[in-house]
């Protein structure tokens, strides 16, 4: 890490407001730049088009739909994706997206940070 390197940018998309804010606090306390939380796909997409993040933490089911199309676009553009879901197990997510990481909700902050750090190293 050089002195002038920008902190990595993490986009958070999460439809439960409290969970989203907790995630953002956790990630920013660990020294990352946070975008979000976005509670729907359209705002997450807009944010993504405006500023490409290095890492994205995505709830699978957002207010206006499933996050997969956005996730696929991100992965195609080398964004490290971390899925965060109460509905699917990490195994189910991994079988569909082997290159992504997955967390189940609720996720302890330490585990969130650990996963973001793994994504940062892979980036």
GUMIDO-362160 format. One record per residue (C-alpha): residue in three letters; x, y, z; residue number from 1. Coordinates in steps of 0.5 Angstrom, whole numbers, plus 500, padded with zeros to 3 digits. Each point is the difference from the previous one (the first is absolute). Example, Ala and Ser with C-alpha at 12.3 -4.5 7.8 and 13.67 -1.06 7.14 Angstrom:
BEGIN
ATOM|resn|xx|yy|zz|resi
ATOM|ALA|525|491|516|1;
ATOM|SER|502|507|498|2;
***
This chain:
BEGIN
ATOM|resn|xx|yy|zz|resi
ATOM|UNK|500|500|500|1;
ATOM|UNK|503|507|498|2;
ATOM|UNK|499|506|504|3;
ATOM|UNK|496|503|495|4;
ATOM|UNK|495|494|498|5;
ATOM|UNK|493|502|501|6;
ATOM|UNK|496|495|505|7;
ATOM|UNK|496|495|497|8;
ATOM|UNK|493|502|498|9;
ATOM|UNK|494|496|502|10;
ATOM|UNK|493|500|498|11;
ATOM|UNK|495|497|505|12;
ATOM|UNK|493|498|497|13;
ATOM|UNK|495|498|505|14;
ATOM|UNK|493|501|501|15;
ATOM|UNK|499|500|508|16;
ATOM|UNK|502|507|502|17;
ATOM|UNK|503|498|507|18;
ATOM|UNK|504|494|497|19;
ATOM|UNK|503|505|494|20;
ATOM|UNK|502|505|505|21;
ATOM|UNK|503|495|504|22;
ATOM|UNK|504|497|494|23;
ATOM|UNK|502|507|498|24;
ATOM|UNK|503|502|507|25;
ATOM|UNK|503|493|501|26;
ATOM|UNK|504|501|493|27;
ATOM|UNK|501|508|501|28;
ATOM|UNK|503|498|507|29;
ATOM|UNK|505|495|497|30;
ATOM|UNK|503|506|495|31;
ATOM|UNK|496|499|494|32;
ATOM|UNK|496|505|496|33;
ATOM|UNK|493|498|500|34;
ATOM|UNK|494|502|495|35;
ATOM|UNK|493|498|502|36;
ATOM|UNK|496|497|503|37;
ATOM|UNK|496|500|494|38;
ATOM|UNK|493|496|501|39;
ATOM|UNK|498|499|493|40;
ATOM|UNK|503|498|494|41;
ATOM|UNK|499|506|496|42;
ATOM|UNK|504|504|505|43;
ATOM|UNK|506|495|500|44;
ATOM|UNK|500|500|493|45;
ATOM|UNK|501|507|499|46;
ATOM|UNK|505|501|506|47;
ATOM|UNK|504|494|496|48;
ATOM|UNK|500|504|494|49;
ATOM|UNK|502|506|503|50;
ATOM|UNK|506|498|504|51;
ATOM|UNK|502|493|499|52;
ATOM|UNK|502|496|507|53;
ATOM|UNK|505|495|501|54;
ATOM|UNK|496|496|504|55;
ATOM|UNK|492|499|501|56;
ATOM|UNK|496|497|505|57;
ATOM|UNK|493|499|497|58;
ATOM|UNK|494|497|504|59;
ATOM|UNK|497|495|495|60;
ATOM|UNK|493|503|500|61;
ATOM|UNK|499|507|500|62;
ATOM|UNK|494|504|500|63;
ATOM|UNK|499|500|493|64;
ATOM|UNK|503|493|498|65;
ATOM|UNK|505|495|500|66;
ATOM|UNK|507|503|500|67;
ATOM|UNK|503|495|495|68;
ATOM|UNK|501|504|494|69;
ATOM|UNK|503|505|503|70;
ATOM|UNK|505|495|503|71;
ATOM|UNK|501|497|494|72;
ATOM|UNK|502|507|497|73;
ATOM|UNK|505|502|506|74;
ATOM|UNK|503|493|499|75;
ATOM|UNK|501|501|493|76;
ATOM|UNK|504|506|501|77;
ATOM|UNK|504|498|506|78;
ATOM|UNK|496|502|506|79;
ATOM|UNK|501|495|506|80;
ATOM|UNK|493|498|502|81;
ATOM|UNK|498|498|507|82;
ATOM|UNK|493|498|500|83;
ATOM|UNK|496|501|507|84;
ATOM|UNK|494|496|500|85;
ATOM|UNK|495|497|505|86;
ATOM|UNK|496|496|495|87;
ATOM|UNK|506|496|497|88;
ATOM|UNK|505|496|503|89;
ATOM|UNK|507|502|498|90;
ATOM|UNK|501|493|497|91;
ATOM|UNK|494|502|495|92;
ATOM|UNK|503|506|498|93;
ATOM|UNK|507|497|499|94;
ATOM|UNK|497|495|496|95;
ATOM|UNK|497|505|495|96;
ATOM|UNK|506|505|501|97;
ATOM|UNK|506|497|501|98;
ATOM|UNK|504|506|500|99;
ATOM|UNK|496|504|505|100;
ATOM|UNK|500|499|508|101;
ATOM|UNK|494|500|504|102;
ATOM|UNK|498|501|507|103;
ATOM|UNK|493|498|503|104;
ATOM|UNK|496|505|504|105;
ATOM|UNK|501|502|505|106;
ATOM|UNK|508|501|500|107;
ATOM|UNK|504|502|505|108;
ATOM|UNK|504|506|499|109;
ATOM|UNK|507|496|501|110;
ATOM|UNK|498|495|494|111;
ATOM|UNK|498|506|496|112;
ATOM|UNK|507|503|500|113;
ATOM|UNK|503|494|499|114;
ATOM|UNK|496|498|494|115;
ATOM|UNK|501|508|497|116;
ATOM|UNK|508|499|502|117;
ATOM|UNK|500|493|496|118;
ATOM|UNK|496|504|494|119;
ATOM|UNK|505|506|500|120;
ATOM|UNK|506|495|500|121;
ATOM|UNK|497|496|494|122;
ATOM|UNK|499|507|497|123;
***
